[in-house]
Amino acid sequence: MPRVPAITSAADVAPPHRAVADAVTRVFGSIGGKRDPSGLPDDEREVMTYARQLMRTNRPDPALFEALAQRHGAEWMVELTATVHYFALVAGVANAFDIAPPAGGDTLPA
């Protein structure tokens, strides 16, 4: 079964970056549970779609990228993109070495 390390609580993130951490924490929870994004608020659904596009095709839809960039700014987009790829890097290393999540930690469905 694929495993994913627990995501650090958004509360532990410095205030300027907390909004990105909050959104990413909720979005990755939905992605990990393979949930349908239609029940998420519009902004979180767009973040989830952006993250999925990055992981599946390595390219976001230009219109989606522009909408998020207009709403949040360039710095936020850099932080979001880096966070998505950082999570993928950590999860990939954990999976390669079959590192189990901590007791009670999140696991991805098979």
MOCORKA-V973739 format. One record per pair of residues at least 4 apart in sequence whose C-alpha atoms are under 8 Angstrom apart, sorted by the first residue. I is the first residue (numbers start at 1). J is the second residue. If there is no record, write none. Layout:
BEGIN
{{I | J} {I | J}}
END
This chain:
BEGIN
{{1 | 107} {1 | 108} {1 | 109} {1 | 110} {2 | 95} {2 | 107} {2 | 108} {2 | 109} {2 | 110} {3 | 91} {3 | 94} {3 | 95} {3 | 98} {3 | 99} {3 | 100} {3 | 101} {3 | 106} {3 | 107} {3 | 108} {4 | 91} {4 | 94} {4 | 95} {4 | 100} {4 | 101} {4 | 106} {4 | 107} {4 | 108} {5 | 90} {5 | 91} {5 | 94} {5 | 100} {5 | 101} {5 | 102} {5 | 105} {5 | 106} {5 | 107} {6 | 101} {6 | 102} {6 | 105} {6 | 106} {7 | 25} {8 | 12} {9 | 13} {9 | 25} {10 | 18} {10 | 21} {10 | 22} {10 | 25} {11 | 18} {13 | 17} {13 | 18} {13 | 21} {14 | 18} {15 | 19} {17 | 21} {18 | 22} {19 | 23} {20 | 24} {20 | 76} {20 | 79} {20 | 80} {21 | 25} {22 | 26} {23 | 27} {23 | 44} {23 | 47} {24 | 28} {24 | 47} {24 | 80} {24 | 83} {24 | 84} {25 | 29} {26 | 30} {26 | 44} {27 | 31} {27 | 44} {27 | 45} {27 | 47} {27 | 48} {28 | 32} {28 | 48} {29 | 33} {30 | 34} {30 | 35} {30 | 36} {30 | 37} {31 | 35} {31 | 48} {32 | 107} {32 | 108} {32 | 109} {33 | 108} {33 | 109} {34 | 109} {37 | 45} {37 | 48} {38 | 45} {40 | 44} {40 | 45} {41 | 45} {42 | 46} {43 | 47} {44 | 48} {45 | 49} {46 | 50} {46 | 64} {46 | 68} {47 | 51} {47 | 68} {48 | 52} {49 | 53} {50 | 54} {50 | 60} {50 | 61} {50 | 64} {50 | 65} {51 | 55} {51 | 81} {51 | 84} {52 | 56} {53 | 57} {53 | 58} {53 | 59} {53 | 60} {53 | 61} {54 | 58} {54 | 59} {54 | 60} {60 | 64} {60 | 65} {61 | 65} {62 | 66} {63 | 67} {64 | 68} {65 | 69} {66 | 70} {67 | 71} {68 | 72} {68 | 73} {68 | 77} {69 | 73} {69 | 74} {69 | 76} {69 | 77} {72 | 76} {72 | 77} {73 | 77} {74 | 78} {75 | 79} {76 | 80} {77 | 81} {78 | 82} {79 | 83} {80 | 84} {81 | 85} {82 | 86} {83 | 87} {84 | 88} {85 | 89} {86 | 90} {87 | 91} {88 | 92} {89 | 93} {90 | 94} {91 | 95} {92 | 96} {93 | 97} {94 | 98} {94 | 99} {94 | 100} {95 | 99} {101 | 105} {101 | 106} {101 | 107}}
END
